[in-house]
Amino acid sequence: MILKAIKYCKNKGEKNEWSIRSNPVDNEWLDLNQINLIVGRNASGKTNTIEIIREIADLLAGDTKLSELIYATSTYELRFENGNDKVEYFLDFENSRVIQETLKINGIEKLNRAKGELFYEEIGKNLSFETDEDVLALSRRDSKQQPFFESLEIWGKNLTHYKFGDKLGKYFAITDANRVLSEKVDLKDGNDVCKIFIKGQNNLGKKFIHCIIDDMDKIGYSISSIDIKPLVLQSKLFGLVLNVQETELKDVTNQLDMSQGMFRALSLLIQLNYSLLAQIPSCILIDDIGEGLDYERSKALIDLIIEKVKNSSVQVIMTTNDQFVMDKIPFEYWHVIQRLENKSIFYNDRNAKQNFDDFAFTGLNNFDFYTSEFFIHGFEDYVKDVI
C-alpha cells in the first residue's frame, strides 16, 4: 500500500498551530510519489513532516495511544493506493479524544465515527458501534467483519523510520539468535538491524547476503562477507553483532568498530533488501539522507535506493538540505518547502510544473533552484536579478 497524499494540521486555532499544504494553497493535499525527496531550510518542516507520518503509522499499527502523543490535538487526512483500491482515511482528535474518524474504500464509507456506524462484512451493511473516545476504531477490528482495516494496520506496522544522523542500532546486540527466529522484529526505528539480518539470512538465504554485499560495493564499501558473531569486551560477552570482512583488511570488522557512515549505510541496506526480497509492502522514512557520508558515497547510495525501489512495493520518503544530495536527485522526486508563519507549503513538479520545467533553461544546478526560490517565482524574479 502506497501513501499517495496527506493533509495535516496540529493545534488548530492555537498559537503553535502548524499545517502542511501544497501550492496553490487552496489545494491542501501534499501529493506523494513512490520516491520522494523533501528539501527545505532548517525549521521549514522537513523533520516535522516525517514525524507526523511516523505518528499516524504508530496510531494505525496500535503501537501508541492518543494520550502518548506530543500534540494532543491534530487532524489527519490520508489517501492510499492498495492495489486497485483507493483508500481514504480521516482522523480528527482534540485533547486526546477522537472527534471524527472515517474510512472509505473506493468511495464507499466503511466507518463513520461521528455517526457511530461501522460496516460489517457478513451482513453487508453498517451497524451502530461504540468505542472509547481515546482509541481508534481500528482497535476493535474483527478480522472477519472488518478486513478492510487490515491494510492500514499492516502499513503502520511495516513503516520504517531512519534518522540517518543517529546510531541506527550500532550499539544494539542480541543474546539469542535462535529466539529471534520465533520473534517479531520491530521494523520501525532501524535499531533491530541484527534481528532483521538474522531473519533475512534464515528466510531469504544466500540471495539476501549477496544483495547486501553487492550493494555495499556499489557505494564504495568493498566487503567479501557478512555475518553475526559474538563480541567480547573486557572479558564479558557484549552480545551477537554484525561482522563484515573488508577486502582490504585481514581481520573482520564488527559493527562497533565500523565508521558511523559505513554502519548507517549497512543498516539501511539490510532493511531495504529485507523489505524488497521478502516482498513486504512498506514505507521507509529517511531523515537527513546522506548525513555522515562523503560526496561520492552519498551520490551512490541515493542512486542505489532509486534503482532498487522503482517498481517495487516499497515507498521511500527522504529529507535533506545537503547540496550534494539535491544536485543528484532528479526534480521529479522533489518537494520543496516554503515556510510561511504556521504553514509548511510544498512545491513539486505537479503543483508548480511551469517553474520546475522552466528551470532547465537557466543552466544552473538543482541547489540553485532551491536557494534562489525559483520554485516559487520562476522567471519573474530570475529575470529581475539578471537585469
N, C-alpha and C positions, 0 to 999 in steps of 0.2 A: 504494500500500500504506500502511495506517494502523497506527501503533503503538497497540495497544489496552490493553496492560498491561505492567508491568515489575516485577521483583523484583531487588534488587541488594544485595550485601554485599562489602565490601573488608576484607582483613586479618583474617579471622575468627579469633577467639581471641586476637588481639593487643591491646595497649593502645590502639592507634589504629584499632581496628575501627569501621566505620561502615556502617549499612544503612538502606534506606528501607523503610517499612512503611505499612500503612493501618490505619485504625481500623474494627473491633476488631483488636487486634494479632495474633490468630490467623489473620486473613485478610491475608497479607502483600503481596498484589498491589496495586500502585498502578494503578488503572484510569484511562484517559485518554480524552478526547473528541477531536473534530476541532479544537475551540478550547479552550485550557487557559490558566488563569492561576494560577501558583504564588505564594502570598504567605506571608510569614513574617518574623520578626525577623532582624536581622543574625546570621550564623553559625548559622542554623537549618537550612541545607542547600539553599537555593534554587539558588544558582550551582552547587553540587556536583551537584545532580540534572541540571541542564542539561549539565554537563561529562561526566557518565558516559553520558548518551545520545549525546553527541558522540563519546565514546571508542569505544563499541560500533559506531557508524556508521563510524568510521575503520577499525576492525578488519574489519568486513564488506566494506568497499569495497576492502580491501587497501592502504589509504593509510598504515598504520602497522603495526608489529610489536609483539608482546607485550613484547619486550625494551626497547621505546621508551616504554612506559607509565610513568607516575609510580608507580603502585601495581602491583607485580608479582604480587599475589595477589588475585583477585576472583572472584565468581560472578554471572553474569547469567542471568536467565530472561525471555524476551520472548514476547509474544503479538501477532501481527499479523492484520489482515484484508486479504486480497489478492483483491478481487472477492468471489467466493463461497467462496474458500478460507480456512480457518483455519490459520495458520502458527505453530508453537511451536518456539522455538529456546532451547537451554540451553548455556551455556559456563561451565566451571569451570577456572581455571588457578591454579597455585601456582609462585612463583618463575619466572615467565615460561615455564612448561611446562604444556601442556594436560593436565588430568586427565580431563575428560569433555566431550564435545561431542555434542549430539543435535539432530536436526531431525525434526519431524513435520508432515505436511500432512494436514489433516482426520483427525487421529488415527493416520495410517499412518506408521510410522517409516521415514525415508529415510536416516538416518545415526545410527550409534551408535559413537562413537569408542572407548569402553572395550572394546566387543566387537570392534572392528576391522571393522565392517560398513558398507557403503555400497551404496545402491540403484543399479542400472544399468537404464536405460530400455529398451534394445534387447532385453534378455533378460527383463526384468520381475521381477527378484529381487535380493536382496542378495548381494554378493560381498565377500570379505575384501579389505582395503586397509590400507596403512600410509603414514604421512607423518611428517615431522619433528615433534618434540614442541613446538617453539616457533612453529608456524604453525597457522592454522585449516585445516580440511578444505576450506573454500571455495577455498583457494589452488590446489588441484589439480583444480578444476572442469573437466569436459569438457562443453561446451555441448550435445552430443548425448546424452550419458549421464546428466548431472545438470543438466537445465534448471531444476530446482526451486531451485537455488542462485541463479539469476539475479535473482529478485525481491529477495533480501536484499542482493545486491551493488548493484543499482540504487538501493534505498532508502538504502544507505550513501553512495553517490556523490552523490545528489541532496540529501541533508540540508544545510541551510544554518544557520550559527551566527552570529547577530548579537549582538555585545556592544554594546548601544546606547550605552553610555557611552564607547566607543572611537571611533577615527577613521573606521572603515568605508571605507577606501580613499581618504580625502580627499587624501592626498599621493601616490597611485599614478597614474602616467600610462602611456600606451602609445606605442610608437615607430612601429608599422606597422599601420594599420587593415586593410589587405588580408590581412596574415598572420593576423590574429585570426580571420578567417572560416574559415580552414582548421585552426585550433587548437581544442582543447577548453578551455572555460573552467572555472575552479575555482569551484564554487558554494558551497564550504564556509564561507569566512570573510567574505564580503562585500567583500573587498578588490579583487576583479576587476570592480568596477562598470562601469568604462569598457568592458571587453571584453564584458560582458553586454549593455550598451546597444547596442554595435555589432552584436552577434549579433541582438538583438531588432529593431533598425532594419532590418537586411538581410533577416531571415527572416520578420518579422511585419508589416512595413510601417507605414503611417500609423496603423493602429489602435493599435499599441503606443505610438507617440508621443502620440496623443490621450488614451489612458488615463492616461498619466503626468501630462500637463498638467491633465486634469480632476481627478485625484486630488490633485495639489498644490493646486489651487484649493479643493478641499473642506476642506483642513486649514489654509487661510489663507495660502497662498503663491501669489499670482497671477502666473503666467508665461504668455507667449504662444508661446514656442518653446523647444526644447531640442536641442542638437546637440553633436558632438565637433569641437573646433578646436585648432590648435596654440597653445601658450603659450610665449612667450619671456620669460625672466627674465635680466636683466643681460647682454643681447645673446646669450644662449645659449638654444637650444631645450630647454625643460623636457620637452616631450612633448605628446601629444594628450590633452586633458582635456575634461570636461563643461562646457558653457556653457549658461546659460539667459538668456532675455530677460524680466526682471521688468517687468510692465506699468507700474509707477510710475517706472521708470528709463529713461534714454536709452541708456546703454551696457549691453552684455551683462555678466553676472556669471559668472566662471569658478569652478570648484569650490574653488580655493584661497581665493578671496575670499568665498565663501559663509559665513554663520554656521554654526557646528558643528551647531546644531539643524536648520537648513534642509537641510544636506547629509546628515545622518543620515536625515531623512525621505525625501529624494530617493533616496538609495542603497537604502533598504528598498523603496520603491515601484517602482523599476526592477526589482529582483529579484522582487518579488511578482507584478508584471504579466507579467514574462517567464515565470515558472513557470505562471501561470494561462493565458495566451494560447497558450503552446507545449504546454499540457496535459502538463506534466511532473509526475508524482506526486512530491511532496516533503514533507519535514518541515522547518519553519522554526523554529529556536530563537531567541528574542529575550530576552536577559538585560537586566533593568532597562529595560523598555519605557517610553517617555516621558521618559527622562533627557535633560535639556537643552532640553526643550520647555516652553513656558508652559502653563497650565492648559487654555485653550481648544483649543490645537493638540493637546495630549496627548489630550484627550477626543475630538476629531475624528479623530485618527489611529486610535485604538482602535475607534471606530465603523466607520471605513472598513475596517479589517482584518477585523472580524467580518462585515461586509456582503459583502466580496469573497470570503472564504474559505468561507462557508457553501455547502454542496452542491457543493464543488469537489473536486479531487484533492489539495489542499494541506492539511496539518495544521499548526497553529501551537501552540507551547508557549512561553508568556511568563512572566517573573518580575517581581515588583515588591515594594517596601514603601512605595510612594508613596500617600498618602491619596487624591489626586485620581483616580489610576488605579483604586484599589479601589472608590471610590464610583461609578465609571462602569460597570464590568464586572459583568454580572448574576451571581448566585450559581451559576447552572447551569454556569458555566465555572471555578469556583473550586476550588483545592486548597490548604488551609491547613495549614501545617507547625507541629507541636509538637515541639520538640527535647527529648528525654529521654536524657541521657547520650550513648550512642553510636548512638542511633537518631533518624531523622527520621520522625515519624509524620504521615501525611497524612489530613486530613478533607475530605470533599466531600459533595455532596447525595445520594450513593448510600449511603455507609457511615455518615453521620451525618445522615440525612434529617430526623429529627424536629427536631433543633436548628436546621438550616437553615430548615425550614418555620416553626418557632415564632418565629424572629427577626422575621418580618414583623409580629408583633403588638406589638413593643416600640416601634415608631415611630422607631427610631434609624437612622443611616446605616450603610452597609457597613463603613466603617472602625471603627465601634464594635463591630461583630460580631467583628472581628479583635482589637482591643485589649483587649476585655473577656473574651476567650476563651470567648464564648458557644458557639462551635462545639464546645467540649469538654463544658461543664457544662450548657448550656441554661438553662432557667428555674430550676433548682435554686439556682445561685449568684446569678442575677439578682434573684430574689425576696428573698434574704437582704440584698442590697445596698440594695434599695428600702426594706425594713423598717428 
